[in-house]
Amino acid sequence: MDVWFHVSGLASAHLVYRNTDGATLKQLRKSGVIYKMALKLKISSKYKKMPNIEVDYTFIKDVSTTDIPGRVTLSRSKVMKV
């Protein structure tokens, strides 16, 4: 299942990792994929010079849209600091 990334609490783009091998979040974190994707998101954002940015990540099935354009709610999300 694909993994969705977004800078926590700040306006920014999101990033989707195509998880073609079906790895769990724990396996992806252990292998360094989560860190690399969170860092890629930070570097491509306007927050790249800020220290210790928090990036939310979760399986894309746990991302739901809201009535407010551009806003989503997350269930079972985790945070990576980069």
C-alpha positions as CSV (number, residue, x, y, z in Angstrom):
1,M,0.0,0.0,0.0
2,D,1.2,3.5,-0.9
3,V,2.5,5.9,1.9
4,W,1.4,9.5,2.1
5,F,3.7,12.2,3.5
6,H,3.0,15.9,4.5
7,V,4.8,18.5,6.6
8,S,2.9,18.5,10.0
9,G,0.7,21.5,10.7
10,L,2.0,23.7,7.9
11,A,0.7,24.5,4.4
12,S,2.7,22.4,1.9
13,A,2.5,19.9,-0.8
14,H,2.2,16.2,-0.1
15,L,4.3,13.3,-1.4
16,V,3.3,9.7,-2.1
17,Y,5.7,6.8,-2.0
18,R,4.7,3.9,-4.2
19,N,5.1,0.9,-1.9
20,T,5.1,-1.8,-4.6
21,D,6.5,-4.6,-2.4
22,G,3.8,-4.1,0.3
23,A,6.2,-3.4,3.2
24,T,4.8,-2.3,6.5
25,L,5.5,1.2,7.9
26,K,7.9,-0.4,10.4
27,Q,9.8,-2.2,7.6
28,L,10.0,1.0,5.6
29,R,11.2,3.0,8.6
30,K,13.8,0.4,9.4
31,S,15.1,0.3,5.8
32,G,15.5,4.2,5.8
33,V,12.7,4.7,3.2
34,I,10.6,6.8,5.5
35,Y,13.5,9.1,6.5
36,K,14.6,9.5,2.8
37,M,11.0,10.4,1.7
38,A,10.5,12.8,4.7
39,L,13.8,14.5,3.9
40,K,12.9,14.7,0.2
41,L,9.6,16.4,1.1
42,K,11.4,18.9,3.4
43,I,14.1,19.8,0.8
44,S,11.4,20.5,-1.8
45,S,9.3,22.7,0.5
46,K,9.6,26.3,1.6
47,Y,10.6,25.0,5.0
48,K,13.9,23.4,3.9
49,K,16.0,25.7,6.1
50,M,14.0,25.1,9.3
51,P,15.5,22.7,11.7
52,N,13.6,19.6,13.0
53,I,10.5,19.8,10.7
54,E,7.9,17.2,11.6
55,V,6.5,15.1,8.7
56,D,3.4,13.1,9.1
57,Y,3.2,9.8,7.2
58,T,0.6,7.1,6.9
59,F,-0.8,4.6,4.4
60,I,-2.8,6.4,1.8
61,K,-5.9,4.5,2.9
62,D,-5.8,6.4,6.2
63,V,-6.0,9.8,4.5
64,S,-9.5,11.3,4.3
65,T,-10.7,14.6,2.6
66,T,-12.7,17.1,4.5
67,D,-15.3,19.8,3.5
68,I,-12.4,22.3,3.5
69,P,-10.5,22.3,0.2
70,G,-6.8,21.3,0.7
71,R,-7.5,19.8,4.2
72,V,-7.4,16.2,5.1
73,T,-7.7,14.1,8.3
74,L,-5.3,11.3,9.1
75,S,-5.9,8.1,11.1
76,R,-3.0,6.1,12.4
77,S,-0.4,8.5,11.3
78,K,3.2,8.6,12.5
79,V,5.7,11.5,12.7
80,M,9.3,11.7,11.5
81,K,11.5,14.6,12.4
82,V,14.0,15.8,9.7
